[in-house]
Every structure is written in structure tokens, then in C-alpha cells.
Amino acid sequence: MFSTNVFGFRQQVDEYLPFLYFVSTLLFVWFLTKFLYRPTGNKNLPPSPPKLPILGNLYQLNALTHRSLQSLAKKYGPLMLLHFGNKPTLIVSSADVAKEIMKTRDLIFANKPDSSVTKRLLYDGKDVSVAPYGEYWRQLKSIFVLQLLSNNRVQSFHSIREEETALLMKKVSRLVSETSSPVNLSEMFASLANDVVCRAALGRKYSEERNEKKFLYLLREISELLANVSVGEFIPWLSWIDRVSGFKARVDKVAKELDEFLEGVIQGSLDSGQDQNGSTDNFLDILTKIYKDNTLGVSIDRDSIKGILVDVFVGGTDTTSTVLEWAMTELLRHPIIMDKLQNEVRGILNGKQNIADNDLEKMLLLKAVIKETLRYHSSIPFLARITGQDVQIMGYDIAAGTMIIINSWAIGRDPESWEESGKFQPERFLNSSIDFKGLDFQMIPFGAGRRRCPGIGFAMATIEFALASIVQKFDWKLPNGEKEEDLDMTEHPGITVHRKKPLLAVATQYCF
């Protein structure tokens, strides 16, 4: 789920760049031989751009790292070796190489890199996303697949998706009737995703009362911090920057507040044995039952529960809201596609107000729009792995311990895999078997192999239902007569790449 993103490193280092370049200049001659001309023996290394002492290739990256790496790959190829400070990092930008790593050699690349931030916020690898590959990870994965996110469990949350989406539609209707202001769709989608995930995970929402807004603040902080890497991870002797910049203190503060919150909800579940509505179907109650009774022969502790819940919160909310945001962005930019989708949804429902799961199965263009959104705006731009042993990939020698960054965003836009890859064309999926579940490596927004995201079904159920509902009940256009081609598409990096500016649109109630 979580990616290695050097954007946070760049944010912290930017103000210190004059000092770093000064030091680099002083030490350049000494480092020249060591870094640029050291013998590699008989090693056949992948192509690599020129690097600087100390910084390595960090100077070649900007805030939108996925785009920087795509540009470098066009020059140096789909498999290239960079150095982030002192860390050798293999960058993968093609489906063939991704398949080699996540299918052919999946076991060798079964581990993920960790950092001081992930250790602090994810309970020292006790969650499923970054836990070392082994028996403990297999136990957690089994809990996810069989207990929390099975098909039956996902279907059981239909009423939650229906109720929360209905509340979203009421909010939009109220805005339409009471004001002429545009709807902030980015905010609406974030709220929807948070509420669905919180009800499924904890049995209640954390967005209604004033004192509960701290939880939403913690979620935002965790997402932002996990998308950053401390300076010391890449350049250990500059770890003091993490303290001076306040980054370490911020991580410690969020970790403490997060632990206090999660400890409270876990203890509440243990004390009551069920949530306040009498249901034992939410994730927290399932996990605490496993913890108390050891019913599955799986041994987990309180930190395991906390780590799993953080995975669910961050992965479930950020991915869902971002996909919905980009899907509506593209529909607003392509009104002809919007019209076709509305005709499909309204035609299949034929005047019905409520959408059933069997209705969604008939909405082929809806599914195509979502697939094209995942291709064009990959929900997770980077998939991180680490080599467990020396290995050869595509004829190149890769040393054990090398970090691997698979640029799934670039793979989704690779002209070698896609015709007119730079255009949003959902129709390409209408007669195609290509899917996003990790078997077709030209589109891997949720990863593939052993480390594929286990929450695909949960996320897609919410995305399909919400998108169908919002285009069924309202007609949409850009505010203030803005032209489709002028819509700001600037990205903001993070665990997911979302819009920098909120998506605003004018809604008109559709008359059935």
C-alpha cells in the first residue's frame, strides 16, 4: 500500500541546498573517484544518469517524482539504477520488467523497504503493508483475505455504502436548492470515503462531532507523513535536519496521538464485546475477538490490531476518494463521455432510485471509466520492494538490499503498452479483458503478486456505487463558464497522487 516518495525529502532539504552544494563542491574531487570511477568488477549494471556526491540523483527529481522518473526513463530506459543519497534504487517503468519482479521473481522481491517513519507509525512493521515476508505476514494476510475483506464481508457492507452515498446525495441536493455555489467534490468524496471506512472498520463514524474531528486530522497527518522520507534515510550524517526542521517531532507527536486514540477504541471493544449498535461485523470487533480467543490459531497483539487499522484507514480512504476525484475530473473534461455514462446508468435503472449490485454488473461503460481512471491516474504511483538476494533482472546484476521503485503511474501511460496512451479513452476497455487486479502488468494500480493490495474489492464496491449514484441523480458542468480544456489538472504528490486544487462543479438535479 505505502510507497517510497522522495518528495518529502526534497521539501526538507530545499532550504539546506546551498549548504549541501557547498559541501559537495569541497568534497567533489575526493568523491569523484569513489562514486564515478570506482571499479565494478564484472558487474553488468543497469543504465544510470550522472550523480552528484552526497545527493546522488536526488537533484534530478522534482516534487512530482513520478513524472521526473518517467522523463528519466525515456532517456535511460525502463530499467535504470539511481542513487537516492547513499541508497542504490532500481527504477522500473515497463510492464515486462514489472512482471519479472512481481511474478517471475516475486519471492525474491517479497519484502518492502521500511523507514524510521513507517516503523514509528505502523508499529514497527506489525501491519500487513510493510511487515517482513514470513509467517507473521502470512497470518496477517490471511486475516485480511478471509476475515476482513472476503467477498461475503464486502457484500455485507452494501447497506453502509448505500446509506453514506445517500447522505452525500442529500448534501448535494441541499446545496443545489439553497445556493448557487459549486459543489466541492474533492471534499465530498473524502468525507464519503472516511465515513464508509470508519463504519466498516470501527462500527461508527468519526466526522460528525466536533471532538471527533481530531481523528480525521490524524488520518491526514498519517497519510502525509507516510508519503515522506526523512533526510537521514538517504544521507545518514544529515539526520540532524530531521530534528532541526521539526519533522521528527511531528512524527513523534502524531504517533503518540494515534496510539492513544487506537488504544481507546480497542479497549472499548474489549470491554463491550461488540460495538454500540450490537453488531460484531466491523473490523475492530473481528480483530479483538481473534486477539482474545485465538480462534484462528493466529497470534496477534494490540499493536498488530493498531497496525492493521492504520492500513485500513489510510489505504481505504485515500485511494477511494482519489479515484472518485480523478474520475469526475475526467468526466467534466470530456462531456461526451459524461453524457454516455449518464445514459447508460439512467437507462439500466429505468427510473429506479436505488442501485442494486446486479445493476452495477450491467454498467459496462461505468466499469470502463473506472478502469481508464486507474490506468491514467494510477491510484498508487509507486510500488516499493527490496531485493532479498543478489539477482539478475533483464540481464543486469542487482545486488541484495537494492530498493526497487516500480513506477505504476508511468507504466499506465507507456506507449509500448497502450495506443494513444496520453488520452483518456474509456472505450478501450469495453472489448478488453485487461483488468487492474494484478494479472495484467500494463496496469497495476493496486500492485501484483504476494504484496498486491488486499482491499481492491472493498474500494471498488464504494467507487462503483458512488460514481453511478452521482451521475445518475445530477447533471454536472464546470463553474463560471470554464472551458473543459482549461480545467486545472495540477497534481499534488502523496501516497496517492491527487489534485492540487479541489474539484469544483455545478450540479443540477436530474428529473426522473
PyMOL commands that set and color helices and strands:
alter all, ss='L'
color gray80, all
select helices_A, chain A and resi 7-36+58-60+65-76+95-104+116-121+135-148+151-156+158-178+185-202+210-226+231-234+236-238+240-244+247-272+283-293+302-333+335-349+357-362+364-376+408-412+426-429+449-451+456-473+479-481+484-486
alter helices_A, ss='H'
color red, helices_A
select strands_A, chain A and resi 79-84+87-92+183-184+382-386+391-393+396-398+403-407+474-477+491-492+498-499+504-509
alter strands_A, ss='S'
color yellow, strands_A
deselect
rebuild
show_as cartoon
